[in-house]
Amino acid sequence: MNLTQHTAILSSGTTVYYANYTKPRAPLVVFIHGFRGTHHGLLPIAEELDYDIVLPDLPGFGESQPLKNDHTITDYVLWLYEFISKIGASRPIILVGHSFGSIVVSHFAAKHGTLITKLVLINPISAPALEGPKALLTPLAALYYTIGGRLPERAGRAWLSLKPVTKLTSIAMRTSKNSTTKRYIDSQHYSYFSRFYSAKILSDIYSTSISHHVGQVARAITTPTLFIVAENDQITDIATQHAVAKDFSSATIRVIPIVGHLVHYETPKQAANYIREFIS
């Protein structure tokens, strides 16, 4: 399949960039990436699948414009509704979200579940950030983003793009011991981690990301859902993932051993296999 690039101007006025692996008459699968990512992060999984795949950059990241108002979870749900309506609401849609993207798509499913046929959550943020394995680091991260958001734009962008911080993030999240994989993760983070619209908006989105989680809307979701979780996820532990999955009316959980929060980089083929099995 060939990857094509597009932009869509939504009714709200926001211009959204998205990439597309086109396959007519195949299921339409929309991938939503995580915080500080772009659509590039989910390409390793998408490339393993033979569907009509759409990968937008979230507003405020990559090539997409920021939202016109705020960047709350409500605003992101509205954006996703407008985006899906623009690209093909008349077709059955499977929605996939990784990390922060799992928060966006789960809240969307709770409100607009009739628009999607299946929901896939990869490394879902299933509980409050202060309750996860890295809970002690959350206040430090919050301070880091608060400082960046309050500085003048040029200084704030430099602060939030510090290469040592990006490197530490890679080290904290990855679990692979393979040197090639580690270099690949570093290169991805160095290339895309700082493609955000502004320091102030990034700070606001971070606040949104730690204020919400999948568990908040679990009981409201009736769409068949697949959890792809990691045995050693540094954000939400596996016991919590199982507990939250039980609150869904229809949920399947698949565990990838050894790996942590970077399933999309470290075990994309396994994640793609689970998605393919779920959609079939």
C-alpha positions as CSV (number, residue, x, y, z in Angstrom):
1,M,0.0,0.0,0.0
2,N,1.1,3.5,-0.7
3,L,1.0,6.2,2.0
4,T,-0.7,9.4,0.8
5,Q,-0.9,12.7,2.6
6,H,-3.9,14.9,3.0
7,T,-5.4,17.9,4.9
8,A,-8.9,18.4,5.9
9,I,-10.5,21.7,7.0
10,L,-13.2,21.0,9.6
11,S,-16.3,22.9,10.2
12,S,-14.7,24.5,13.2
13,G,-12.0,25.9,11.0
14,T,-9.2,23.7,12.2
15,T,-6.9,22.3,9.5
16,V,-6.0,18.6,10.2
17,Y,-3.1,16.8,8.5
18,Y,-3.5,13.1,8.0
19,A,-1.8,10.2,6.3
20,N,-3.7,7.4,4.6
21,Y,-3.1,3.9,3.5
22,T,-5.9,3.6,1.0
23,K,-7.7,0.3,0.3
24,P,-11.2,0.7,-1.1
25,R,-13.9,-1.5,0.4
26,A,-11.7,-2.5,3.3
27,P,-12.6,-1.6,6.9
28,L,-11.8,2.0,7.7
29,V,-9.4,2.2,10.7
30,V,-8.6,5.5,12.3
31,F,-5.4,5.7,14.5
32,I,-5.0,8.3,17.2
33,H,-1.5,8.8,18.6
34,G,-0.3,9.7,22.0
35,F,0.9,12.8,23.8
36,R,3.9,14.6,22.1
37,G,3.7,12.2,19.2
38,T,2.6,12.5,15.6
39,H,1.0,10.0,13.2
40,H,4.5,8.7,12.6
41,G,4.5,6.8,15.9
42,L,1.7,4.5,14.8
43,L,3.0,3.8,11.3
44,P,4.9,0.6,12.4
45,I,1.6,-0.9,13.4
46,A,-0.4,0.5,10.5
47,E,2.1,-0.8,8.0
48,E,1.4,-4.4,9.2
49,L,-2.3,-4.1,8.4
50,D,-4.2,-4.4,5.2
51,Y,-7.1,-2.0,5.7
52,D,-8.1,1.5,4.7
53,I,-6.1,3.3,7.4
54,V,-6.2,7.0,8.4
55,L,-3.6,8.5,10.7
56,P,-4.2,12.1,11.7
57,D,-1.8,14.4,13.7
58,L,-3.7,15.4,16.7
59,P,-4.5,19.2,16.8
60,G,-1.5,21.0,18.4
61,F,1.0,18.3,17.1
62,G,2.8,17.6,13.9
63,E,1.3,19.3,10.9
64,S,-2.2,19.8,12.3
65,Q,-3.3,23.2,13.6
66,P,-4.3,23.6,17.2
67,L,-7.9,23.7,18.1
68,K,-9.7,27.1,17.9
69,N,-10.7,27.2,21.5
70,D,-9.3,25.1,24.4
71,H,-7.6,21.6,24.4
72,T,-9.8,19.9,26.9
73,I,-10.9,16.3,26.5
74,T,-14.4,17.6,25.4
75,D,-12.7,19.7,22.7
76,Y,-10.8,16.7,21.4
77,V,-13.9,14.6,21.3
78,L,-15.6,17.3,19.3
79,W,-12.6,17.5,17.0
80,L,-12.7,13.7,16.4
81,Y,-16.4,13.8,15.7
82,E,-15.8,16.5,13.1
83,F,-12.9,14.7,11.6
84,I,-14.7,11.4,11.3
85,S,-17.7,13.1,9.8
86,K,-15.4,14.7,7.2
87,I,-13.5,11.6,6.1
88,G,-16.2,9.0,6.1
89,A,-18.9,8.8,8.8
90,S,-21.1,6.9,6.4
91,R,-18.7,3.9,6.6
92,P,-18.2,1.5,9.5
93,I,-15.2,2.8,11.4
94,I,-12.7,1.0,13.8
95,L,-11.1,3.5,16.2
96,V,-7.6,2.8,17.6
97,G,-5.9,5.0,20.3
98,H,-2.5,4.7,21.9
99,S,-1.6,6.2,25.3
100,F,-3.2,9.7,25.4
101,G,-5.0,8.7,22.2
102,S,-6.7,5.9,24.2
103,I,-8.2,8.6,26.4
104,V,-9.5,10.6,23.4
105,V,-11.0,7.6,21.6
106,S,-12.6,6.1,24.8
107,H,-14.3,9.4,25.7
108,F,-15.4,9.6,22.0
109,A,-16.8,6.0,22.2
110,A,-18.7,6.9,25.4
111,K,-20.5,9.7,23.6
112,H,-20.6,8.6,20.0
113,G,-20.4,4.9,20.1
114,T,-22.9,4.4,17.3
115,L,-20.3,5.9,14.8
116,I,-17.8,3.1,15.4
117,T,-18.0,-0.7,15.2
118,K,-15.0,-1.6,17.2
119,L,-12.5,0.2,19.6
120,V,-8.9,-0.7,20.2
121,L,-6.9,0.7,23.1
122,I,-3.1,0.3,22.9
123,N,-1.2,1.0,26.2
124,P,-4.4,2.6,27.5
125,I,-4.2,5.2,30.3
126,S,-6.7,3.4,32.4
127,A,-6.2,5.1,35.7
128,P,-5.2,8.5,37.1
129,A,-1.5,9.4,36.4
130,L,-0.9,9.7,40.2
131,E,-1.9,6.1,40.7
132,G,0.4,4.5,38.1
133,P,3.9,2.9,38.4
134,K,5.5,6.3,37.6
135,A,3.3,8.2,40.0
136,L,6.2,9.9,41.8
137,L,7.4,11.4,38.5
138,T,4.0,13.0,37.6
139,P,4.4,16.1,39.9
140,L,7.9,16.7,38.4
141,A,6.6,16.3,34.9
142,A,3.7,18.7,35.7
143,L,6.1,21.3,37.0
144,Y,8.2,20.9,33.9
145,Y,5.3,21.5,31.6
146,T,3.9,24.3,33.8
147,I,7.3,26.2,33.6
148,G,7.4,25.7,29.8
149,G,3.9,27.0,29.4
150,R,4.6,30.2,31.4
151,L,7.9,31.1,29.7
152,P,7.9,33.3,26.6
153,E,7.3,31.2,23.6
154,R,10.9,30.9,22.3
155,A,12.3,30.1,25.8
156,G,9.3,27.8,26.6
157,R,9.8,25.8,23.3
158,A,13.6,25.5,24.1
159,W,12.8,24.3,27.6
160,L,10.2,21.7,26.4
161,S,12.5,20.5,23.6
162,L,15.6,19.9,25.8
163,K,17.4,16.9,24.2
164,P,18.4,15.4,27.6
165,V,14.8,15.3,28.7
166,T,13.8,13.6,25.4
167,K,16.6,11.1,26.0
168,L,15.5,10.4,29.6
169,T,11.9,9.9,28.4
170,S,13.1,7.3,25.9
171,I,15.2,5.5,28.6
172,A,12.3,5.6,31.1
173,M,9.7,4.2,28.6
174,R,11.6,1.6,26.6
175,T,12.3,-2.0,27.8
176,S,14.2,-3.5,24.8
177,K,17.8,-4.4,25.3
178,N,18.4,-4.5,21.6
179,S,20.8,-1.7,20.6
180,T,19.1,-1.2,17.2
181,T,15.7,-0.9,18.7
182,K,17.0,1.6,21.3
183,R,18.6,3.7,18.6
184,Y,15.3,3.6,16.6
185,I,13.3,4.8,19.6
186,D,15.7,7.6,20.3
187,S,15.6,8.7,16.6
188,Q,11.8,8.7,16.6
189,H,11.6,10.8,19.7
190,Y,14.3,13.2,18.6
191,S,12.5,13.6,15.2
192,Y,8.9,14.1,16.4
193,F,8.8,14.8,20.2
194,S,9.2,18.5,19.7
195,R,6.7,19.0,16.8
196,F,4.1,20.8,18.9
197,Y,2.4,24.1,18.0
198,S,3.4,26.1,21.0
199,A,4.7,25.7,24.5
200,K,1.6,27.1,26.1
201,I,-0.7,24.7,24.1
202,L,1.6,21.8,24.9
203,S,1.4,22.6,28.6
204,D,-2.4,22.8,28.4
205,I,-2.6,19.4,26.6
206,Y,-0.4,17.9,29.3
207,S,-2.9,19.0,31.9
208,T,-5.7,17.4,29.9
209,S,-3.7,14.2,29.6
210,I,-3.2,13.8,33.4
211,S,-6.7,14.9,34.3
212,H,-8.5,12.1,32.4
213,H,-8.3,8.4,31.8
214,V,-10.1,5.5,30.2
215,G,-11.6,4.3,33.5
216,Q,-13.7,7.4,33.8
217,V,-15.9,6.3,30.9
218,A,-15.6,2.5,30.9
219,R,-19.1,1.8,32.0
220,A,-20.5,4.1,29.3
221,I,-18.8,2.2,26.4
222,T,-20.9,-0.5,24.7
223,T,-18.6,-0.8,21.6
224,P,-16.7,-4.1,21.4
225,T,-13.2,-3.2,22.7
226,L,-9.8,-4.7,22.5
227,F,-7.2,-3.8,25.2
228,I,-3.6,-4.3,24.0
229,V,-1.6,-4.0,27.2
230,A,2.0,-4.4,28.1
231,E,3.2,-6.6,30.9
232,N,5.6,-3.9,32.1
233,D,3.8,-0.7,31.2
234,Q,5.3,2.2,33.1
235,I,2.1,4.3,33.1
236,T,-0.8,1.9,34.0
237,D,0.0,-1.5,35.6
238,I,-1.4,-4.7,34.2
239,A,-3.6,-5.4,37.2
240,T,-5.4,-2.0,36.7
241,Q,-5.8,-2.7,33.0
242,H,-7.6,-6.0,33.8
243,A,-9.8,-4.3,36.4
244,V,-10.8,-1.5,34.1
245,A,-11.5,-3.9,31.2
246,K,-14.1,-5.6,33.4
247,D,-16.1,-2.4,33.5
248,F,-16.6,-2.5,29.7
249,S,-19.7,-4.2,28.5
250,S,-17.6,-6.1,25.9
251,A,-13.9,-6.1,26.2
252,T,-11.1,-8.5,25.2
253,I,-7.6,-8.1,26.7
254,R,-4.4,-9.2,25.1
255,V,-1.1,-8.9,27.0
256,I,2.3,-8.5,25.3
257,P,5.0,-9.8,27.7
258,I,8.2,-8.0,28.7
259,V,7.5,-4.8,26.8
260,G,6.4,-1.5,28.4
261,H,4.6,1.7,27.2
262,L,6.2,1.7,23.7
263,V,4.4,-1.2,22.2
264,H,4.1,0.7,18.9
265,Y,7.9,0.9,18.6
266,E,9.0,-2.4,20.3
267,T,6.4,-4.9,19.3
268,P,4.3,-3.4,16.4
269,K,3.9,-6.8,14.6
270,Q,2.4,-8.4,17.7
271,A,0.0,-5.5,18.2
272,A,-1.0,-5.6,14.6
273,N,-1.7,-9.3,14.8
274,Y,-4.0,-8.7,17.8
275,I,-5.8,-5.9,15.9
276,R,-6.2,-8.1,12.8
277,E,-7.6,-11.0,14.9
278,F,-10.1,-8.6,16.6
279,I,-11.3,-7.0,13.4
280,S,-11.7,-10.3,11.5
